[in-house]
Amino acid sequence: MPLTFDMPLEKLREYQGRNPRPADFDAFWDGSLAEMRAIDPQVELTPAEFQAPYADCFHMYFTGVGGARVYAKLLRPKQAPQPGPAIVMFHGYSGSSGDWVDKLPYVAAGYTVAALDCRGQGGLSEDAGGVKGWTLRGHIVRGLDHAPDK
């Protein structure tokens, strides 16, 4: 079946979307990056109950924006070169970091894997957006009445 597009390929190569760039785009990202650089991440690595013959598996926590503790499953190949290639996994809306075994093929191929629990969506990460615990059902509407940083 041939691919069809709603505009010529030449125009698609130049297309930049329909929404205008917000006037405060640069200020928002400059402020957000400055906030991140000022954070002491306080990284914690604890060996996980789950292990594999060719992988070292850890529960990893670090401090993120707003002081929230963020959780990730961290898997490293045994005798891995330091530094080496890595994959960072972010789940979809309402997901989680998933099962340890799902990451093992990447580790077997020589990659370190960090699979995060995105904040407030039911995993082990905190959401420091003014409430504690799971905030999954509020993410869709939270930005309607709040400043861009929320």
Residue frames as a rotation matrix with the C-alpha (Angstrom) as fourth column:
MET 1
0.586 0.810 0.000 0.00
0.810 -0.586 0.000 0.00
0.000 0.000 -1.000 0.00
PRO 2
-0.204 -0.702 0.682 1.53
0.624 -0.630 -0.462 3.36
0.754 0.332 0.567 -0.97
LEU 3
-0.420 -0.008 -0.907 2.04
0.814 -0.446 -0.373 6.07
-0.401 -0.895 0.194 1.63
THR 4
0.132 0.496 0.858 -0.16
0.719 -0.644 0.261 9.13
0.682 0.583 -0.442 1.25
PHE 5
-0.636 -0.362 -0.681 0.45
0.721 -0.594 -0.357 12.59
-0.276 -0.718 0.639 2.68
ASP 6
0.429 0.898 -0.101 -1.75
0.822 -0.435 -0.369 15.64
-0.375 0.075 -0.924 2.86
MET 7
0.805 -0.227 -0.549 0.89
-0.367 -0.916 -0.160 17.98
-0.466 0.331 -0.821 1.38
PRO 8
0.801 -0.528 -0.281 3.78
-0.120 0.318 -0.941 17.62
0.586 0.787 0.191 -1.08
LEU 9
0.582 -0.650 -0.489 7.04
0.802 0.560 0.208 16.17
0.139 -0.513 0.847 0.23
GLU 10
-0.336 -0.732 0.593 8.90
0.581 -0.657 -0.481 19.45
0.741 0.183 0.646 -0.42
LYS 11
0.091 0.460 0.883 6.49
-0.451 -0.772 0.448 21.28
0.888 -0.439 0.137 1.89
LEU 12
0.918 0.248 -0.311 6.63
0.113 0.586 0.803 18.53
0.381 -0.772 0.509 4.53
ARG 13
0.126 -0.961 -0.248 10.43
0.876 0.225 -0.426 18.96
0.465 -0.163 0.870 4.74
GLU 14
-0.674 -0.367 0.641 9.92
0.157 -0.919 -0.361 22.62
0.722 -0.142 0.677 5.71
TYR 15
0.310 0.942 0.126 6.81
0.020 -0.139 0.990 22.18
0.951 -0.304 -0.061 7.85
GLN 16
-0.780 -0.622 0.064 7.22
0.002 -0.105 -0.994 23.33
0.625 -0.776 0.084 11.47
GLY 17
-0.581 0.632 -0.512 3.73
0.807 0.369 -0.461 22.82
-0.102 -0.682 -0.725 12.82
ARG 18
-0.006 0.719 0.694 0.73
0.603 -0.551 0.577 25.08
0.798 0.422 -0.430 13.22
ASN 19
0.783 0.332 -0.525 1.11
0.620 -0.356 0.699 26.30
0.045 -0.873 -0.485 16.77
PRO 20
0.538 -0.623 0.568 3.19
-0.227 -0.756 -0.613 29.41
0.812 0.201 -0.548 17.33
ARG 21
-0.277 -0.718 -0.639 6.17
0.654 0.346 -0.673 29.18
0.704 -0.604 0.373 19.65
PRO 22
0.682 0.572 -0.456 5.10
0.717 -0.399 0.572 30.65
0.145 -0.717 -0.682 23.03
ALA 23
0.651 -0.404 0.643 6.60
-0.175 -0.904 -0.390 34.07
0.738 0.141 -0.659 23.79
ASP 24
0.495 -0.439 0.750 8.07
-0.866 -0.176 0.469 32.76
-0.074 -0.881 -0.467 27.06
PHE 25
0.941 -0.089 -0.328 9.55
-0.014 0.954 -0.298 29.56
0.339 0.285 0.896 25.56
ASP 26
0.081 -0.996 -0.038 13.22
0.179 0.052 -0.983 30.50
0.981 0.073 0.182 26.05
ALA 27
-0.257 -0.141 0.956 12.62
-0.799 -0.526 -0.292 32.00
0.544 -0.839 0.023 29.51
PHE 28
0.739 0.590 0.326 10.76
-0.673 0.623 0.397 28.86
0.031 -0.513 0.858 30.63
TRP 29
0.849 -0.420 -0.321 13.53
0.304 0.885 -0.354 26.51
0.432 0.203 0.879 29.49
ASP 30
-0.123 -0.899 0.421 16.34
-0.115 -0.409 -0.905 28.75
0.986 -0.160 -0.053 30.76
GLY 31
-0.022 0.206 0.978 14.68
-0.958 -0.285 0.039 28.77
0.287 -0.936 0.204 34.19
SER 32
0.905 0.419 0.075 13.95
-0.425 0.877 0.224 25.04
0.028 -0.235 0.972 34.14
LEU 33
0.552 -0.774 -0.309 17.53
0.351 0.552 -0.757 24.14
0.756 0.310 0.576 33.20
ALA 34
-0.282 -0.630 0.723 18.93
-0.458 -0.574 -0.679 26.51
0.843 -0.523 -0.127 35.85
GLU 35
0.396 0.509 0.764 16.71
-0.917 0.173 0.360 24.83
0.051 -0.843 0.535 38.46
MET 36
0.969 -0.033 -0.243 17.95
0.009 0.995 -0.102 21.39
0.246 0.097 0.964 37.41
ARG 37
0.176 -0.984 0.004 21.60
0.188 0.029 -0.982 22.44
0.966 0.174 0.190 37.57
ALA 38
-0.236 -0.231 0.944 21.10
-0.749 -0.575 -0.328 23.71
0.619 -0.785 -0.037 41.13
ILE 39
0.761 0.615 0.206 19.72
-0.615 0.583 0.531 20.37
0.206 -0.531 0.822 42.40
ASP 40
-0.509 -0.787 0.350 21.88
-0.848 0.527 -0.050 17.97
-0.145 -0.322 -0.936 44.38
PRO 41
-0.065 0.595 -0.801 20.66
-0.706 0.540 0.458 14.68
0.706 0.595 0.384 42.85
GLN 42
-0.236 -0.057 0.970 21.44
-0.911 0.361 -0.200 12.57
-0.339 -0.931 -0.137 45.95
VAL 43
0.131 0.237 -0.963 21.63
-0.740 0.669 0.064 9.37
0.659 0.704 0.263 43.89
GLU 44
-0.062 -0.073 0.995 20.93
-0.797 0.604 -0.005 6.13
-0.601 -0.794 -0.096 45.79
LEU 45
-0.044 0.024 -0.999 21.71
-0.738 0.673 0.049 2.71
0.674 0.739 -0.012 44.30
THR 46
-0.084 0.097 0.992 20.43
-0.822 0.556 -0.124 -0.37
-0.564 -0.825 0.033 46.13
PRO 47
-0.943 -0.249 -0.220 20.94
-0.330 0.769 0.547 -3.88
0.033 0.588 -0.808 44.74
ALA 48
-0.026 0.987 -0.157 17.62
-0.968 0.014 0.251 -5.27
0.250 0.158 0.955 43.55
GLU 49
0.120 0.190 0.975 16.20
-0.524 0.846 -0.100 -8.61
-0.843 -0.498 0.201 44.60
PHE 50
0.936 0.226 0.272 16.09
0.125 0.508 -0.852 -9.46
-0.331 0.831 0.447 40.90
GLN 51
0.016 -0.952 -0.307 19.48
-0.646 -0.244 0.723 -10.30
-0.763 0.186 -0.619 39.37
ALA 52
0.975 0.177 -0.131 20.65
-0.212 0.594 -0.776 -12.03
-0.060 0.785 0.617 36.20
PRO 53
0.590 -0.791 0.158 23.91
0.662 0.587 0.466 -13.89
-0.461 -0.170 0.871 35.50
TYR 54
-0.229 -0.696 0.681 25.08
0.955 -0.294 0.021 -11.18
0.186 0.655 0.732 33.08
ALA 55
0.032 0.337 0.941 23.47
0.197 -0.925 0.325 -8.10
0.980 0.175 -0.096 34.68
ASP 56
-0.820 -0.142 -0.554 23.81
0.572 -0.214 -0.792 -6.06
-0.005 -0.966 0.257 37.85
CYS 57
-0.101 0.903 0.418 20.34
0.517 -0.311 0.797 -4.77
0.850 0.297 -0.436 38.77
PHE 58
-0.872 -0.270 -0.408 19.64
0.489 -0.474 -0.732 -1.83
0.004 -0.838 0.545 41.08
HIS 59
0.502 0.862 -0.071 16.83
0.863 -0.493 0.108 0.27
0.058 -0.116 -0.992 42.48
MET 60
-0.661 -0.722 0.202 17.94
0.716 -0.688 -0.118 3.84
0.224 0.066 0.972 41.74
TYR 61
0.589 0.756 -0.285 16.53
0.801 -0.593 0.082 6.98
-0.108 -0.276 -0.955 43.34
PHE 62
-0.657 -0.739 0.149 17.55
0.741 -0.670 -0.051 10.56
0.138 0.076 0.988 42.67
THR 63
-0.099 0.586 -0.804 16.21
0.516 -0.660 -0.545 14.00
-0.851 -0.469 -0.237 43.55
GLY 64
-0.375 0.077 0.924 14.52
0.901 -0.204 0.382 15.81
0.218 0.976 0.007 40.70
VAL 65
-0.690 0.175 0.702 12.76
0.007 -0.969 0.248 19.12
0.723 0.176 0.667 40.16
GLY 66
0.194 0.808 0.556 10.74
-0.584 -0.360 0.727 20.33
0.788 -0.466 0.403 43.12
GLY 67
-0.381 -0.450 0.808 12.58
-0.924 0.226 -0.310 17.98
-0.043 -0.864 -0.501 45.47
ALA 68
0.705 0.709 0.021 10.72
-0.704 0.703 -0.103 14.91
-0.088 0.058 0.994 44.18
ARG 69
-0.334 -0.739 0.586 12.46
-0.532 0.660 0.530 11.57
-0.778 -0.135 -0.614 44.58
VAL 70
0.401 0.385 -0.831 12.47
-0.915 0.210 -0.344 9.85
0.042 0.899 0.436 41.20
TYR 71
0.182 -0.248 0.952 12.74
-0.332 0.895 0.297 6.05
-0.926 -0.370 0.080 40.89
ALA 72
0.378 -0.063 -0.924 14.29
-0.905 0.187 -0.383 3.99
0.197 0.980 0.014 38.11
LYS 73
0.833 -0.265 0.485 15.27
0.146 0.952 0.269 0.40
-0.533 -0.154 0.832 37.54
LEU 74
0.412 -0.785 -0.462 18.96
-0.904 -0.416 -0.099 0.42
-0.114 0.458 -0.882 36.61
LEU 75
0.840 -0.166 0.517 20.51
0.173 0.984 0.035 -2.59
-0.515 0.060 0.855 34.88
ARG 76
0.385 -0.798 -0.463 24.18
-0.895 -0.446 0.025 -2.78
-0.226 0.405 -0.886 33.86
PRO 77
0.754 -0.233 -0.614 26.09
-0.132 0.862 -0.490 -5.48
0.643 0.450 0.619 32.06
LYS 78
0.820 -0.572 0.012 28.60
0.161 0.251 0.954 -7.19
-0.549 -0.781 0.298 34.33
GLN 79
-0.148 -0.982 0.118 32.15
0.637 -0.004 0.771 -6.10
-0.756 0.189 0.626 33.45
ALA 80
0.713 0.459 0.531 30.70
0.701 -0.459 -0.545 -3.23
-0.007 0.761 -0.649 31.40
PRO 81
-0.415 -0.842 0.344 33.11
0.823 -0.508 -0.252 -0.57
0.387 0.179 0.905 30.15
GLN 82
0.461 0.513 -0.724 32.78
0.771 -0.635 0.041 2.73
-0.439 -0.577 -0.689 31.99
PRO 83
-0.192 0.973 -0.128 31.41
-0.593 -0.219 -0.775 4.81
-0.782 -0.073 0.619 30.40
GLY 84
-0.882 -0.014 0.470 29.44
0.311 0.733 0.605 2.76
-0.353 0.680 -0.642 27.93
PRO 85
-0.746 0.653 0.132 26.28
-0.158 -0.366 0.917 2.98
0.647 0.664 0.376 25.81
ALA 86
-0.864 0.495 -0.094 23.00
0.189 0.147 -0.971 3.48
-0.466 -0.857 -0.221 27.65
ILE 87
-0.517 0.819 0.251 19.27
0.337 -0.075 0.939 3.50
0.787 0.569 -0.237 27.06
VAL 88
-0.934 0.357 -0.015 16.89
-0.145 -0.419 -0.896 5.65
-0.326 -0.835 0.443 29.12
MET 89
-0.663 0.748 0.021 13.29
0.526 0.446 0.724 4.40
0.533 0.491 -0.689 29.02
PHE 90
-0.837 0.545 0.040 10.23
-0.451 -0.647 -0.615 6.55
-0.309 -0.533 0.788 29.74
HIS 91
-0.687 0.645 0.334 6.85
0.652 0.750 -0.107 4.82
-0.320 0.145 -0.936 29.84
GLY 92
-0.589 0.596 0.545 3.62
0.250 -0.507 0.825 6.09
0.768 0.622 0.150 28.34
TYR 93
-0.426 0.514 0.745 0.82
-0.769 -0.639 0.001 7.79
0.476 -0.572 0.667 30.24
SER 94
0.529 0.635 0.563 -0.37
-0.848 0.366 0.384 5.68
0.038 -0.680 0.732 33.19
GLY 95
0.602 -0.374 -0.705 2.48
-0.017 0.877 -0.480 3.20
0.798 0.301 0.522 32.75
SER 96
0.862 -0.438 0.254 5.45
-0.293 -0.022 0.956 2.26
-0.413 -0.899 -0.147 34.93
SER 97
-0.017 -0.973 -0.232 9.07
-0.934 -0.067 0.350 1.21
-0.356 0.222 -0.908 34.62
GLY 98
0.517 0.349 -0.782 7.85
-0.711 0.684 -0.165 -2.28
0.477 0.641 0.601 33.78
ASP 99
0.982 -0.104 0.158 9.36
0.007 0.853 0.522 -5.68
-0.189 -0.511 0.838 34.49
TRP 100
0.235 -0.972 0.001 13.05
-0.510 -0.123 0.851 -6.31
-0.827 -0.200 -0.525 34.97
VAL 101
-0.091 -0.314 0.945 13.10
0.434 0.842 0.321 -9.09
-0.896 0.439 0.060 32.37
ASP 102
0.816 0.473 0.332 11.91
0.503 -0.300 -0.811 -6.73
-0.284 0.829 -0.483 29.61
LYS 103
0.798 -0.554 -0.238 15.23
-0.573 -0.819 -0.018 -4.86
-0.185 0.150 -0.971 29.82
LEU 104
0.370 -0.701 0.609 17.53
-0.093 0.624 0.776 -7.90
-0.924 -0.344 0.166 29.77
PRO 105
0.618 -0.191 0.763 17.90
0.762 0.384 -0.521 -8.14
-0.194 0.903 0.383 25.96
TYR 106
0.853 -0.316 0.416 19.39
-0.104 -0.883 -0.458 -4.62
0.512 0.347 -0.785 25.93
VAL 107
0.578 -0.654 0.488 21.76
-0.703 -0.095 0.705 -5.48
-0.414 -0.751 -0.515 28.78
ALA 108
0.484 -0.368 0.794 22.79
0.341 0.915 0.217 -8.69
-0.806 0.166 0.568 26.97
ALA 109
0.692 -0.197 0.695 23.65
0.672 -0.178 -0.719 -6.49
0.265 0.964 0.009 23.96
GLY 110
-0.289 -0.950 -0.120 25.97
0.909 -0.233 -0.345 -4.39
0.300 -0.209 0.931 26.15
TYR 111
-0.223 0.286 0.932 23.72
0.027 -0.954 0.299 -1.47
0.974 0.092 0.205 27.10
THR 112
-0.923 0.128 -0.363 23.11
0.351 -0.111 -0.930 0.00
-0.159 -0.986 0.058 30.53
VAL 113
-0.321 0.893 0.315 19.36
0.436 -0.156 0.886 0.57
0.841 0.422 -0.339 30.96
ALA 114
-0.953 0.215 -0.212 17.58
0.096 -0.450 -0.888 3.09
-0.286 -0.867 0.408 33.20
ALA 115
-0.452 0.881 0.140 13.79
0.496 0.118 0.860 2.62
0.741 0.459 -0.491 33.15
LEU 116
-0.973 0.003 0.232 12.07
-0.163 -0.721 -0.673 5.46
0.165 -0.693 0.702 35.00
ASP 117
-0.186 0.951 -0.247 8.77
0.981 0.165 -0.104 5.60
-0.059 -0.261 -0.963 36.84
CYS 118
-0.549 0.028 0.835 7.46
0.300 -0.926 0.228 8.94
0.780 0.376 0.500 35.57
ARG 119
-1.000 -0.001 -0.029 6.33
0.028 -0.355 -0.935 11.08
-0.010 -0.935 0.355 38.48
GLY 120
-0.580 0.812 0.068 2.79
-0.651 -0.411 -0.638 10.78
-0.490 -0.414 0.767 39.80
GLN 121
-0.090 0.573 -0.814 1.67
-0.928 0.249 0.278 7.92
0.362 0.781 0.509 37.57
GLY 122
0.807 0.588 0.052 1.46
-0.554 0.724 0.412 5.05
0.205 -0.362 0.910 40.00
GLY 123
0.376 -0.745 -0.551 5.06
0.319 0.662 -0.678 3.90
0.870 0.079 0.487 40.27
LEU 124
0.337 -0.336 -0.879 7.58
0.941 0.153 0.302 4.59
0.034 -0.929 0.368 43.02
SER 125
-0.684 -0.587 0.433 8.47
0.590 -0.794 -0.145 8.16
0.429 0.157 0.890 41.98
GLU 126
-0.249 0.556 -0.793 7.03
0.693 -0.470 -0.547 11.13
-0.677 -0.685 -0.268 43.85
ASP 127
-0.009 0.277 0.961 5.12
0.767 -0.615 0.185 13.98
0.642 0.738 -0.207 42.25
ALA 128
-0.518 -0.285 -0.807 6.13
0.792 -0.517 -0.326 17.21
-0.324 -0.807 0.493 43.97
GLY 129
-0.697 0.284 0.659 3.50
0.353 -0.664 0.659 19.29
0.624 0.692 0.362 42.17
GLY 130
-0.527 0.487 0.696 1.71
-0.705 -0.708 -0.039 20.28
0.474 -0.511 0.717 45.36
VAL 131
0.632 0.710 0.311 0.29
-0.773 0.545 0.325 16.88
0.061 -0.446 0.893 46.24
LYS 132
-0.534 -0.758 0.374 1.79
-0.771 0.618 0.153 13.58
-0.347 -0.207 -0.915 47.37
GLY 133
-0.193 0.426 0.884 0.99
0.038 0.904 -0.427 10.18
-0.980 -0.049 -0.191 45.96
TRP 134
-0.565 0.034 0.824 -0.53
0.777 0.357 0.518 9.28
-0.276 0.934 -0.228 42.64
THR 135
-0.280 0.464 -0.841 -1.82
-0.172 -0.885 -0.432 12.21
-0.945 0.024 0.327 40.63
LEU 136
-0.804 -0.163 0.572 -2.47
0.436 0.492 0.754 10.31
-0.405 0.855 -0.325 37.43
ARG 137
-0.013 0.911 0.411 -6.05
0.997 0.044 -0.066 11.47
-0.078 0.409 -0.909 36.90
GLY 138
0.635 0.306 -0.709 -5.16
0.403 -0.914 -0.033 15.13
-0.658 -0.265 -0.704 37.39
HIS 139
-0.408 -0.912 -0.036 -2.31
0.440 -0.231 0.868 15.51
-0.800 0.338 0.495 34.89
ILE 140
-0.340 0.315 0.886 -4.62
0.928 -0.037 0.370 16.20
0.149 0.948 -0.279 31.97
VAL 141
0.555 0.707 0.439 -6.31
0.609 -0.704 0.365 19.20
0.567 0.065 -0.821 33.63
ARG 142
0.310 -0.462 -0.831 -3.59
0.854 -0.249 0.457 20.43
-0.418 -0.851 0.317 36.00
GLY 143
-0.667 -0.736 0.116 -2.11
0.701 -0.568 0.432 22.87
-0.252 0.370 0.894 33.49
LEU 144
-0.024 0.735 0.677 -5.40
0.813 -0.379 0.441 24.61
0.581 0.561 -0.589 32.75
ASP 145
0.862 0.458 0.216 -5.41
0.230 -0.735 0.638 26.80
0.451 -0.500 -0.739 35.86
HIS 146
0.666 -0.677 -0.312 -1.72
0.428 0.005 0.904 26.75
-0.610 -0.736 0.293 36.82
ALA 147
0.457 -0.634 -0.624 1.45
-0.713 -0.681 0.170 28.47
-0.532 0.367 -0.763 35.71
PRO 148
0.585 -0.221 -0.781 3.58
-0.652 0.445 -0.614 26.77
0.483 0.868 0.116 33.01
ASP 149
-0.499 -0.865 0.057 5.92
-0.727 0.382 -0.570 25.23
0.472 -0.326 -0.819 35.60
LYS 150
-0.398 0.440 0.805 3.05
-0.593 0.547 -0.592 23.10
-0.700 -0.713 0.043 36.99
